[in-house]
């Protein structure tokens, strides 16, 4: 069984949802794989992966609205503030 590992760097400009399908797909094609298991590991404590079909651009807007309601950016709600304003919503403003 062939195994490969690679570091993909995805440039970002702050909070948001970023489409990485093309970058990941290109790397998989370059490996010449026809089947297997792909594991993606995000090396940041306040980042995560979501999997969706991405057929309708309104889905991204809906997700952003949902996350804004679920985790509002208010320093009055959180104690965790040591990592700065560019980190998770809990750090957007000191309590």
For each residue, the residues with C-beta under 8 A, 3 or more apart:
1: 36
2: 31 33 36
3:
4: 31 33
5:
6: 27
7:
8: 20 23 24 27
9:
10: 18 20 23
11:
12: 16 18
13: 16
14: 86
15: 89
16: 12 13 64
17: 50 60 63 64
18: 10 12
19: 22 54
20: 8 10 23 24
21: 24 25 54
22: 19 25 26
23: 8 10 20 26 27
24: 8 20 21 27 28 38 40
25: 21 22 28 29
26: 22 23 29 30
27: 6 8 23 24 30 31
28: 24 25 31 33 38
29: 25 26 32
30: 26 27
31: 2 4 27 28
32: 29
33: 2 4 28 36
34:
35:
36: 1 2 33
37:
38: 24 28
39:
40: 24 49
41:
42: 47 48 49
43:
44: 47
45: 88
46: 87 88
47: 42 44
48: 42
49: 40 42
50: 17 63
51:
52: 59 63
53: 59
54: 19 21 59 60
55: 59
56: 59
57: 60 61
58: 61 62
59: 52 53 54 55 56 62 63
60: 17 54 57 63 64
61: 57 58 64 65
62: 58 59 65 66
63: 17 50 52 59 60 66 67
64: 16 17 60 61 67 68
65: 61 62 68 69
66: 62 63 69 70
67: 63 64 70 71
68: 64 65 71 72 73
69: 65 66 72
70: 66 67
71: 67 68 88 89 90
72: 68 69 77 89
73: 68 89 92 93
74: 77 78 92 93
75: 78 81 92 93 94 95
76: 93 95
77: 72 74 90
78: 74 75 81 89 90 91 95
79: 90 95
80: 83 88 90 91
81: 75 78 90 91 93 94 95
82: 91
83: 80 86 87 88 91
84: 87 91
85: 91 92 93
86: 14 83
87: 46 83 84 90 91
88: 45 46 71 80 83 91
89: 15 71 72 73 78 92
90: 71 77 78 79 80 81 87
91: 78 80 81 82 83 84 85 87 88
92: 73 74 75 85 89
93: 73 74 75 76 81 85
94: 75 81
95: 75 76 78 79 81
